[in-house]
Amino acid sequence: MKNTIEVLVIIAIVAVIGFMVVVCDGSPDPTPDPDTYTDEQKEVTTTGRLTITGLSAYNGKKISASGSTSERNEGEIWIALEARQTAKNGYYYINGNLDNVSTGEQVYGSITGGGVTLSVFRQTINTYSNNQFESYAGSEQNVEFSVVILEGATSNDPSTNIAWGKVTVNFTNGVGSGVFVLSN
């Protein structure tokens, strides 16, 4: 009788181990956890500076300027120059791994004393969605910037745009200046 109980105990232990091997075969869970998406904004530093004068009629208003260089790459990529007070890039992650970087928050400059000095950022624009701000230190000449003067802090509401114009700039090591010309 004692031998029979020992045999039954051994059979039970083998059955439990066998069941565990079948159930826990080491394969991944058939229903993985959903992806986790996170993002963050990081301020971009730049040596680029643009001083715009001829703005005394717009003291206290906000300003934004955009230009482009003649630099091209296979017709798909071009270089924009964006002049803002500050700019950030947005970093987007899936499960903690960097998935994409693109332009993020931008703060427009404030006009005081008839002028403004803005930071200039280089932005590579392509057919892929990976556009981002970078430091600008170039020496392009005769770069025409489109200038928007705003009542509010953003251009999302076109009714806040109160004046448009341009400024032509010659840069040396990322630094340039020009006089605002109002568009008719």
Contact map, one row per residue, 1 for C-alpha under 8 A:
1111100000000000000000000000000000000000000000000000000000000000000000000000000000000000000000000000000000000000000000000000000000000000000000000000000000000000000000000000000000000000
1111110000000000000000000000000000000000000000000000000000000000000000000000000000000000000000000000000000000000000000000000000000000000000000000000000000000000000000000000000000000000
1111111000000000000000000000000000000000000000000000000000000000000000000000000000000000000000000000000000000000000000000000000000000000000000000000000000000000000000000000000000000000
1111111100000000000000000000000000000000000000000000000000000000000000000000000000000000000000000000000000000000000000000000000000000000000000000000000000000000000000000000000000000000
1111111110000000000000000000000000000000000000000000000000000000000000000000000000000000000000000000000000000000000000000000000000000000000000000000000000000000000000000000000000000000
0111111111000000000000000000000000000000000000000000000000000000000000000000000000000000000000000000000000000000000000000000000000000000000000000000000000000000000000000000000000000000
0011111111100000000000000000000000000000000000000000000000000000000000000000000000000000000000000000000000000000000000000000000000000000000000000000000000000000000000000000000000000000
0001111111110000000000000000000000000000000000000000000000000000000000000000000000000000000000000000000000000000000000000000000000000000000000000000000000000000000000000000000000000000
0000111111111000000000000000000000000000000000000000000000000000000000000000000000000000000000000000000000000000000000000000000000000000000000000000000000000000000000000000000000000000
0000011111111100000000000000000000000000000000000000000000000000000000000000000000000000000000000000000000000000000000000000000000000000000000000000000000000000000000000000000000000000
0000001111111110000000000000000000000000000000000000000000000000000000000000000000000000000000000000000000000000000000000000000000000000000000000000000000000000000000000000000000000000
0000000111111111000000000000000000000000000000000000000000000000000000000000000000000000000000000000000000000000000000000000000000000000000000000000000000000000000000000000000000000000
0000000011111111100000000000000000000000000000000000000000000000000000000000000000000000000000000000000000000000000000000000000000000000000000000000000000000000000000000000000000000000
0000000001111111110000000000000000000000000000000000000000000000000000000000000000000000000000000000000000000000000000000000000000000000000000000000000000000000000000000000000000000000
0000000000111111111000000000000000000000000000000000000000000000000000000000000000000000000000000000000000000000000000000000000000000000000000000000000000000000000000000000000000000000
0000000000011111111100000000000000000000000000000000000000000000000000000000000000000000000000000000000000000000000000000000000000000000000000000000000000000000000000000000000000000000
0000000000001111111110000000000000000000000000000000000000000000000000000000000000000000000000000000000000000000000000000000000000000000000000000000000000000000000000000000000000000000
0000000000000111111111000000000000000000000000000000000000000000000000000000000000000000000000000000000000000000000000000000000000000000000000000000000000000000000000000000000000000000
0000000000000011111111100000000000000000000000000000000000000000000000000000000000000000000000000000000000000000000000000000000000000000000000000000000000000000000000000000000000000000
0000000000000001111111110000000000000000000000000000000000000000000000000000000000000000000000000000000000000000000000000000000000000000000000000000000000000000000000000000000000000000
0000000000000000111111111000000000000000000000000000000000000000000000000000000000000000000000000000000000000000000000000000000000000000000000000000000000000000000000000000000000000000
0000000000000000011111111000000000000000000000000000000000000000000000000000000000000000000000000000000000000000000000000000000000000000000000000000000000000000000000000000000000000000
0000000000000000001111111000000000000000000000000000000000000000000000000000000000000000000000000000000000000000000000000000000000000000000000000000000000000000000000000000000000000000
0000000000000000000111111110000000000000000000000000000000000000000000000000000000000000000000000000000000000000000000000000000000000000000000000000000000000000000000000000000000000000
0000000000000000000011111110000000000000000000000000000000000000000000000000000000000000000000000000000000000000000000000000000000000000000000000000000000000000000000000000000000000000
0000000000000000000000011111000000000000000000000000000000000000000000000000000000000000000000000000000000000000000000000000000000000000000000000000000000000000000000000000000000000000
0000000000000000000000011111100000000000000000000000000000000000000000000000000000000000000000000000000000000000000000000000000000000000000000000000000000000000000000000000000000000000
0000000000000000000000000111110100000000000000000000000000000000000000000000000000000000000000000000000000000000000000000000000000000000000000000000000000000000000000000000000000000000
0000000000000000000000000011111100000000000000000000000000000000000000000000000000000000000000000000000000000000000000000000000000000000000000000000000000000000000000000000000000000000
0000000000000000000000000001111100000000000000000000000000000000000000000000000000000000000000000000000000000000000000000000000000000000000000000000000000000000000000000000000000000000
0000000000000000000000000000111110000000000000000000000000000000000000000000000000000000000000000000000000000000000000000000000000000000000000000000000000000000000000000000000000000000
0000000000000000000000000001111111000000000000000000000000000000000000000000000000000000000000000000000000000000000000000000000000000000000000000000000000000000000000000000000000000000
0000000000000000000000000000001111100000000000000000000000000000000000000000000000000000000000000000000000000000000000000000000000000000000000000000000000000000000000000000000000000000
0000000000000000000000000000000111110000000000000000000000000000000000000000000000000000000000000000000000000000000000000000000000000000000000000000000000000000000000000000000000000000
0000000000000000000000000000000011111000000000000000000000000000000000000000000000000000000001100000000000000000000000000000000000000000000000000000000000000000000000000000000000000000
0000000000000000000000000000000001111100000000000000000000000000000000000000000000000000000001110000000000000000000000000000000000000000000000000000000000000000000000000000000000000000
0000000000000000000000000000000000111110000000000000000000000000000000000000000000000000000111110000000000000000000000000000000000000000000000000000000000000000000000000000000000000000
0000000000000000000000000000000000011111000000000000000000000000000000000000000000000000000111110000000000000000000000000000000000000000000000000000000000000000000000000000000000000000
0000000000000000000000000000000000001111100000000000000000000000000000000000000000000000011110000000000000000000000000000000000000000000000000000000000000000000000000000000000000000000
0000000000000000000000000000000000000111110000000000000000000000000000000000000000000000011100000000000000000000000000000000000000000000000000000000000000000000000000000000000000000000
0000000000000000000000000000000000000011111000000000000000000000000000000000000000000001111000000000000110000000000000000000000000000000000000000000000000000000000000000000000000000000
0000000000000000000000000000000000000001111100000000000000000000000000000000000000000001111000000000000000000000000000000000000000000000000000000000000000000000000000000000000000000000
0000000000000000000000000000000000000000111110000000000000000000000000000000000000000111100000000000000000000000000000000000000000000000000000000000000000000000000000000000000000000000
0000000000000000000000000000000000000000011111000000000000000000000000000000000000000111100000000000000000000000000000000000000000001110000000000000000000000000000000000000000000000000
0000000000000000000000000000000000000000001111100000000000000000000000000000000000000000000000000000000000000000000000000000000000000110000000000000000000000000000000000000000000000000
0000000000000000000000000000000000000000000111110000000000000000000000000000000000000000000000000000000000000000000000111000000000000111100000000000000000000000000000000000000000000000
0000000000000000000000000000000000000000000011111000000000000000000000000000000000000000000000000000000000000000000000110000000000000011100000000000000000000000000000000000011000000000
0000000000000000000000000000000000000000000001111100000000000000000000000000000000000000000000000000000000000000000000111000000000000011100000000000000000000000000000000000111000000000
0000000000000000000000000000000000000000000000111110000000000000000000000000000000100000000000000000000000000000000011110000000000000000000000000000000000000000000000000000011100000000
0000000000000000000000000000000000000000000000011111000000000000000000000000000000100000000000000000000000000000000011110000000000000000000000000000000000000000000000000000001111000000
0000000000000000000000000000000000000000000000001111100000000000000000000000000000000000000000000000000000000000001111000000000000000000000000000000000000000000000000000000000111000000
0000000000000000000000000000000000000000000000000111111000000000000000000000000000000000000000000000000000000000001110000000000000000000000000000000000000000000000000100000000011110000
0000000000000000000000000000000000000000000000000011111100000000000000000000000000000000000000000000000000000000011100000000000000000000000000000000000000000000000000000000000011110000
0000000000000000000000000000000000000000000000000001111100000000000000000000000000000000000000000000000000000000011000000000000000000000000000000000000000000000000000000000000000111000
0000000000000000000000000000000000000000000000000001111111100000000000000000000000000000000000000000000000000010011000000000000000000000000000000000000000000000000000000000000000010000
0000000000000000000000000000000000000000000000000000111111100000000000000000000000000000000000000000000000000001111000000000000000000000000000000000000000000000000000000000000000000000
0000000000000000000000000000000000000000000000000000001111100000000000000000000000000000000000000000000000000000010000000000000000000000000000000000000000000000000000000000000000000000
0000000000000000000000000000000000000000000000000000001111111000000000000000000000000000000000000000000000000010010000000000000000000000000000000000100000000000000000000000000000000000
0000000000000000000000000000000000000000000000000000001111111000000000000000000000000000000000000000000000000111111000000000000000000000000000000000000000000000000000000000000000000000
0000000000000000000000000000000000000000000000000000000001111100000000000000000000000000000000000000000000000111000000000000000000000000000000000000000000000000000000000000000000000000
0000000000000000000000000000000000000000000000000000000001111110000000000000000000000000000000000000000000000110000000000000000000000000000000000000111100000000000000000000000000000000
0000000000000000000000000000000000000000000000000000000000011111000000000000000000000000000000000000000000011110000000000000000000000000000000000000111110000000000000000000000000000000
0000000000000000000000000000000000000000000000000000000000001111100000000000000000010000000000000000000000011110000000000000000000000000000000000011110000000000000000000000000000000000
0000000000000000000000000000000000000000000000000000000000000111110000000000000001110000000000000000000000011000000000000000000000000000000000000011100000000000000000000000000000000000
0000000000000000000000000000000000000000000000000000000000000011111000000000000001110000000000000000000000000000000000000000000000000000000000001111000000000000000000000000000000000000
0000000000000000000000000000000000000000000000000000000000000001111100000000000111100000000000000000000000000000000000000000000000000000000000001110000000000000000000000000000000000000
0000000000000000000000000000000000000000000000000000000000000000111110000000000111000000000000000000000000000000000000000000000000000000000000111100000000000000000000000000000000000000
0000000000000000000000000000000000000000000000000000000000000000011111000000011110000000000000000000000000000000000000000000000000000000000000111000000000000000000000000000000000000000
0000000000000000000000000000000000000000000000000000000000000000001111100000011110000000000000000000000000000000000000000000000000000000000100100000000000000000000000000000000000000000
0000000000000000000000000000000000000000000000000000000000000000000111110000011000000000000000000000000000000000000000000000000000000000000000000000000000000000000000000000000000000000
0000000000000000000000000000000000000000000000000000000000000000000011111000011000000000000000000000000000000000000000000000000000000000000000000000000000000000000000000000000000000000
0000000000000000000000000000000000000000000000000000000000000000000001111111111000000000000000000000000000000000000000000000000000000000000000000000000000000000000000000000000000000000
0000000000000000000000000000000000000000000000000000000000000000000000111111110000000000000000000000000000000000000000000000000000000000000000000000000000000000000000000000000000000000
0000000000000000000000000000000000000000000000000000000000000000000000011111100000000000000000000000000000000000000000000000000000000000000000000000000000000000000000000000000000000000
0000000000000000000000000000000000000000000000000000000000000000000000011111110000000000000000000000000000000000000000000000000000000000000000000000000000000000000000000000000000000000
0000000000000000000000000000000000000000000000000000000000000000000000011111110000000000000000000000000000000000000000000000011000000000000000000000000000000000000000000000000000000000
0000000000000000000000000000000000000000000000000000000000000000000000011111111000000000000000000000000000000000000000000001111000000000000000000000000000000000000000000000000000000000
0000000000000000000000000000000000000000000000000000000000000000000111111011111100000000000000000000000000000000000000000001110000000000000000000000000000000000000000000000000000000000
0000000000000000000000000000000000000000000000000000000000000000000111110000111110000000000000000000000000000000000000000111100000000000000000000000000000000000000000000000000000000000
0000000000000000000000000000000000000000000000000000000000000000011110000000011111000000000000000000000000000000000000000111100000000000000000000000000000000000000000000000000000000000
0000000000000000000000000000000000000000000000000000000000000000011110000000001111100000000000000000000000000000000000011110000000000000000000000000000000000000000000000000000000000000
0000000000000000000000000000000000000000000000000000000000000001111000000000000111110000000000000000000000000000000000011110000000000000000000000000000000000000000000000000000000000000
0000000000000000000000000000000000000000000000001100000000000001110000000000000011111000000000000000000000000000000001111000000000000000000000000000000000000000000000000000000000000000
0000000000000000000000000000000000000000000000000000000000000011100000000000000001111110000000000000000001111000000001111000000000000000000000000000000000000000000000000000000000000000
0000000000000000000000000000000000000000000000000000000000000000000000000000000000111110000000000000000001111100000011100000000000000000000000000000000000000000000000000000000000000000
0000000000000000000000000000000000000000001100000000000000000000000000000000000000011111000000000000000001110000000000100000000000000000000000000000000000000000000000000000000000000000
0000000000000000000000000000000000000000001100000000000000000000000000000000000000011111100000000000001111100000000000000000000000001000000000000000000000000000000000000000000000000000
0000000000000000000000000000000000000000111100000000000000000000000000000000000000000111110000000000001111000000000000000000000000001000000000000000000000000000000000000000000000000000
0000000000000000000000000000000000000000111100000000000000000000000000000000000000000011111000000000111110000000000000000000000000011000000000000000000000000000000000000000000000000000
0000000000000000000000000000000000000011110000000000000000000000000000000000000000000001111100000000111110000000000000000000000000000000000000000000000000000000000000000000000000000000
0000000000000000000000000000000000000011110000000000000000000000000000000000000000000000111110000111110000000000000000000000000000000000000000000000000000000000000000000000000000000000
0000000000000000000000000000000000001111000000000000000000000000000000000000000000000000011111000111100000000000000000000000000000000000000000000000000000000000000000000000000000000000
0000000000000000000000000000000000001110000000000000000000000000000000000000000000000000001111111111000000000000000000000000000000000000000000000000000000000000000000000000000000000000
0000000000000000000000000000000000111100000000000000000000000000000000000000000000000000000111111110000000000000000000000000000000000000000000000000000000000000000000000000000000000000
0000000000000000000000000000000000111100000000000000000000000000000000000000000000000000000011111000000000000000000000000000000000000000000000000000000000000000000000000000000000000000
0000000000000000000000000000000000011100000000000000000000000000000000000000000000000000000011111100000000000000000000000000000000000000000000000000000000000000000000000000000000000000
0000000000000000000000000000000000000000000000000000000000000000000000000000000000000000000011111110000000000000000000000000000000000000000000000000000000000000000000000000000000000000
0000000000000000000000000000000000000000000000000000000000000000000000000000000000000000001111011111100000000000000000000000000000000000000000000000000000000000000000000000000000000000
0000000000000000000000000000000000000000000000000000000000000000000000000000000000000000001111001111100000000000000000000000000000000000000000000000000000000000000000000000000000000000
0000000000000000000000000000000000000000000000000000000000000000000000000000000000000000001110000111110000000000000000000000000001000000000000000000000000000000000000000000000000000000
0000000000000000000000000000000000000000000000000000000000000000000000000000000000000000111100000111111000000000000000000000000001110000000000000000000000000000000000000000000000000000
0000000000000000000000000000000000000000000000000000000000000000000000000000000000000000111000000001111100000000000000000000000011111000000000000000000000000000000000000000000000000000
0000000000000000000000000000000000000000000000000000000000000000000000000000000000000011110000000000111110000000000000000000000000111000000000000000000000000000000000000000000000000000
0000000000000000000000000000000000000000100000000000000000000000000000000000000000000011110000000000011111000000000000000000000000000000000000000000000000000000000000000000000000000000
0000000000000000000000000000000000000000100000000000000000000000000000000000000000000011110000000000001111100000000000000000000000000000000000000000000000000000000000000000000000000000
0000000000000000000000000000000000000000000000000000000000000000000000000000000000011111000000000000000111110000000000000000000000000000000000000000000000000000000000000000000000000000
0000000000000000000000000000000000000000000000000000000000000000000000000000000000011110000000000000000011111000000000000000000000000000000000000000000010000000000000000000000000000000
0000000000000000000000000000000000000000000000000000000000000111000000000000000000011100000000000000000001111100000000000000000000000000000000000000000011000000000000000000000000000000
0000000000000000000000000000000000000000000000000000000000000111000000000000000000011000000000000000000000111110000111000000000000000000000000000000000000000000000000000000000000000000
0000000000000000000000000000000000000000000000000000000000111110000000000000000000001000000000000000000000011111000100000000000000000000000000000000000000000000000000000000000000000000
0000000000000000000000000000000000000000000000000000001001111110000000000000000000000000000000000000000000001111111100000000000000000000000000000000000000000000000000000000000000000000
0000000000000000000000000000000000000000000000000000000100110000000000000000000000000000000000000000000000000111111100000000000000000000000000000000000000000000000000000000000000000000
0000000000000000000000000000000000000000000000000000000100100000000000000000000000000000000000000000000000000011111100000000000000000000000000000000000000000000000000000000000000000000
0000000000000000000000000000000000000000000000000000111111100000000000000000000000000000000000000000000000000011111100000000000000000000000000000000000000000000000000000000000000000000
0000000000000000000000000000000000000000000000000011111100100000000000000000000000000000000000000000000000000011111110000000000000000000000000000000000000000000000000000000000000000000
0000000000000000000000000000000000000000000000000011100000000000000000000000000000000000000000000000000000001111111111000000000000000000000000000000000000000000000000000000000000000000
0000000000000000000000000000000000000000000000001111000000000000000000000000000000001000000000000000000000001000001111100000000000000000000000000000000000000000000000000000000000000000
0000000000000000000000000000000000000000000000001110000000000000000000000000000000111000000000000000000000001000000111110000000000000000000000000000000000000000000000000000000000000000
0000000000000000000000000000000000000000000001111100000000000000000000000000000000111100000000000000000000000000000011111000000000000000000000000000000000000000000000000000000000000000
0000000000000000000000000000000000000000000001111100000000000000000000000000000011110000000000000000000000000000000001111100000000000011000000000000000000000000000000000000010000000000
0000000000000000000000000000000000000000000001010000000000000000000000000000000011110000000000000000000000000000000000111110000000001111000000000000000000000000000000000000000000000000
0000000000000000000000000000000000000000000000000000000000000000000000000000001111000000000000000000000000000000000000011111000000001111000000000000000000000000000000000000000000000000
0000000000000000000000000000000000000000000000000000000000000000000000000000001111000000000000000000000000000000000000001111100000111100000000000000000000000000000000000000000000000000
0000000000000000000000000000000000000000000000000000000000000000000000000000111100000000000000000000000000000000000000000111110000111000000000000000000000000000000000000000000000000000
0000000000000000000000000000000000000000000000000000000000000000000000000000111100000000000000000000000000000000000000000011111001110000000000000000000000000000000000000000000000000000
0000000000000000000000000000000000000000000000000000000000000000000000000001110000000000000000000000000000000000000000000001111111100000000000000000000000000000000000000000000000000000
0000000000000000000000000000000000000000000000000000000000000000000000000001100000000000000000000000000000000000000000000000111110000000000000000000000000000000000000000000000000000000
0000000000000000000000000000000000000000000000000000000000000000000000000000000000000000000000000000000000000000000000000000011111100000000000000000000000000000000000000000000000000000
0000000000000000000000000000000000000000000000000000000000000000000000000000000000000000000000000000010000000000000000000000011111100000000000000000000000000000000000000000000000000000
0000000000000000000000000000000000000000000000000000000000000000000000000000000000000000000000000001110000000000000000000000110111110000000000000000000000000000000000000000000000000000
0000000000000000000000000000000000000000000000000000000000000000000000000000000000000000000000000000111000000000000000000011110111111000000000000000000000000000000000000000000000000000
0000000000000000000000000000000000000000000000000000000000000000000000000000000000000000100000000000111000000000000000000011100001111100000000000000000000000000000000000000000000000000
0000000000000000000000000000000000000000000100000000000000000000000000000000000000000011100000000000011000000000000000001111000000111110000000000000000000000000000000000000000000000000
0000000000000000000000000000000000000000000111000000000000000000000000000000000000000000000000000000000000000000000000001110000000011111000000000000000000000000000000000000000000000000
0000000000000000000000000000000000000000000111110000000000000000000000000000000000000000000000000000000000000000000000011100000000001111100000000000000000000000000000000000000000000000
0000000000000000000000000000000000000000000001110000000000000000000000000000000000000000000000000000000000000000000000011100000000000111110000000000000000000000000000000000010000000000
0000000000000000000000000000000000000000000001110000000000000000000000000000000000000000000000000000000000000000000000000000000000000011111000000000000000000000000000000001111000000000
0000000000000000000000000000000000000000000000000000000000000000000000000000000000000000000000000000000000000000000000000000000000000001111100000000000000000000000000000011110000000000
0000000000000000000000000000000000000000000000000000000000000000000000000000000000000000000000000000000000000000000000000000000000000000111110000000000000000000000000000111110000000000
0000000000000000000000000000000000000000000000000000000000000000000010000000000000000000000000000000000000000000000000000000000000000000011111100000000000000000000000000111000000000000
0000000000000000000000000000000000000000000000000000000000000000000000000000000000000000000000000000000000000000000000000000000000000000001111100000000000000000000000001110000000000000
0000000000000000000000000000000000000000000000000000000000000000000000000000000000000000000000000000000000000000000000000000000000000000000111110000000000000000000000011100000000000000
0000000000000000000000000000000000000000000000000000000000000000001110000000000000000000000000000000000000000000000000000000000000000000000111111000000000000000000000011100000000000000
0000000000000000000000000000000000000000000000000000000000000000001100000000000000000000000000000000000000000000000000000000000000000000000001111100000000000000000001111000000000000000
0000000000000000000000000000000000000000000000000000000000000000111100000000000000000000000000000000000000000000000000000000000000000000000000111110000000000000000001111000000000000000
0000000000000000000000000000000000000000000000000000000000000000111000000000000000000000000000000000000000000000000000000000000000000000000000011111000000000000000111100000000000000000
0000000000000000000000000000000000000000000000000000000000000011110000000000000000000000000000000000000000000000000000000000000000000000000000001111100000000000000111100000000000010000
0000000000000000000000000000000000000000000000000000000000000011100000000000000000000000000000000000000000000000000000000000000000000000000000000111110000000000111110000000000000000000
0000000000000000000000000000000000000000000000000000000001001111000000000000000000000000000000000000000000000000000000000000000000000000000000000011111000000000111100000000000000000000
0000000000000000000000000000000000000000000000000000000000001110000000000000000000000000000000000000000000000000000000000000000000000000000000000001111111100001111000000000000000000000
0000000000000000000000000000000000000000000000000000000000001100000000000000000000000000000000000000000000000000000000000000000000000000000000000000111110000001110000000000000000000000
0000000000000000000000000000000000000000000000000000000000001100000000000000000000000000000000000000000000000000000000000000000000000000000000000000011111100001100000000000000000000000
0000000000000000000000000000000000000000000000000000000000000100000000000000000000000000000000000000000000110000000000000000000000000000000000000000011111100000000000000000000000000000
0000000000000000000000000000000000000000000000000000000000000000000000000000000000000000000000000000000000010000000000000000000000000000000000000000010111111001000000000000000000000000
0000000000000000000000000000000000000000000000000000000000000000000000000000000000000000000000000000000000000000000000000000000000000000000000000000010111111101100000000000000000000000
0000000000000000000000000000000000000000000000000000000000000000000000000000000000000000000000000000000000000000000000000000000000000000000000000000000001111100000000000000000000000000
0000000000000000000000000000000000000000000000000000000000000000000000000000000000000000000000000000000000000000000000000000000000000000000000000000000001111111100000000000000000000000
0000000000000000000000000000000000000000000000000000000000000000000000000000000000000000000000000000000000000000000000000000000000000000000000000000000000111111100000000000000000000000
0000000000000000000000000000000000000000000000000000000000000000000000000000000000000000000000000000000000000000000000000000000000000000000000000000000000001111110000000000000000000000
0000000000000000000000000000000000000000000000000000000000000000000000000000000000000000000000000000000000000000000000000000000000000000000000000000011101101111110000000000000000000000
0000000000000000000000000000000000000000000000000000000000000000000000000000000000000000000000000000000000000000000000000000000000000000000000000001111100101111111100000000000000000000
0000000000000000000000000000000000000000000000000000000000000000000000000000000000000000000000000000000000000000000000000000000000000000000000000001111000000011111100000000000000000000
0000000000000000000000000000000000000000000000000000000000000000000000000000000000000000000000000000000000000000000000000000000000000000000000000001110000000000111110000000000000000110
0000000000000000000000000000000000000000000000000000000000000000000000000000000000000000000000000000000000000000000000000000000000000000000000000111100000000000111111000000000000000110
0000000000000000000000000000000000000000000000000000000000000000000000000000000000000000000000000000000000000000000000000000000000000000000000000111000000000000001111100000000000011110
0000000000000000000000000000000000000000000000000000000000000000000000000000000000000000000000000000000000000000000000000000000000000000000000011110000000000000000111110000000000011110
0000000000000000000000000000000000000000000000000001000000000000000000000000000000000000000000000000000000000000000000000000000000000000000000011110000000000000000011111000000001111000
0000000000000000000000000000000000000000000000000000000000000000000000000000000000000000000000000000000000000000000000000000000000000000000001111000000000000000000001111100000001100000
0000000000000000000000000000000000000000000000000000000000000000000000000000000000000000000000000000000000000000000000000000000000000000000011111000000000000000000000111110000111000000
0000000000000000000000000000000000000000000000000000000000000000000000000000000000000000000000000000000000000000000000000000000000000000001111100000000000000000000000011111000110000000
0000000000000000000000000000000000000000000000000000000000000000000000000000000000000000000000000000000000000000000000000000000000000000011110000000000000000000000000001111111110000000
0000000000000000000000000000000000000000000000000000000000000000000000000000000000000000000000000000000000000000000000000000000000000000111100000000000000000000000000000111111100000000
0000000000000000000000000000000000000000000000010000000000000000000000000000000000000000000000000000000000000000000000000000000000000000111000000000000000000000000000000011111000000000
0000000000000000000000000000000000000000000000111000000000000000000000000000000000000000000000000000000000000000000000010000000000000001111000000000000000000000000000000011111100000000
0000000000000000000000000000000000000000000000111100000000000000000000000000000000000000000000000000000000000000000000000000000000000000100000000000000000000000000000000011111110000000
0000000000000000000000000000000000000000000000001110000000000000000000000000000000000000000000000000000000000000000000000000000000000000000000000000000000000000000000001111011111000000
0000000000000000000000000000000000000000000000000111100000000000000000000000000000000000000000000000000000000000000000000000000000000000000000000000000000000000000000001110001111100000
0000000000000000000000000000000000000000000000000111100000000000000000000000000000000000000000000000000000000000000000000000000000000000000000000000000000000000000000111000000111110000
0000000000000000000000000000000000000000000000000001110000000000000000000000000000000000000000000000000000000000000000000000000000000000000000000000000000000000000000110000000011111000
0000000000000000000000000000000000000000000000000001111000000000000000000000000000000000000000000000000000000000000000000000000000000000000000000010000000000000000011100000000001111100
0000000000000000000000000000000000000000000000000000010000000000000000000000000000000000000000000000000000000000000000000000000000000000000000000000000000000000000011100000000000111110
0000000000000000000000000000000000000000000000000000000000000000000000000000000000000000000000000000000000000000000000000000000000000000000000000000000000000000001111000000000000011111
0000000000000000000000000000000000000000000000000000000000000000000000000000000000000000000000000000000000000000000000000000000000000000000000000000000000000000001111000000000000001111
0000000000000000000000000000000000000000000000000000000000000000000000000000000000000000000000000000000000000000000000000000000000000000000000000000000000000000000000000000000000000111
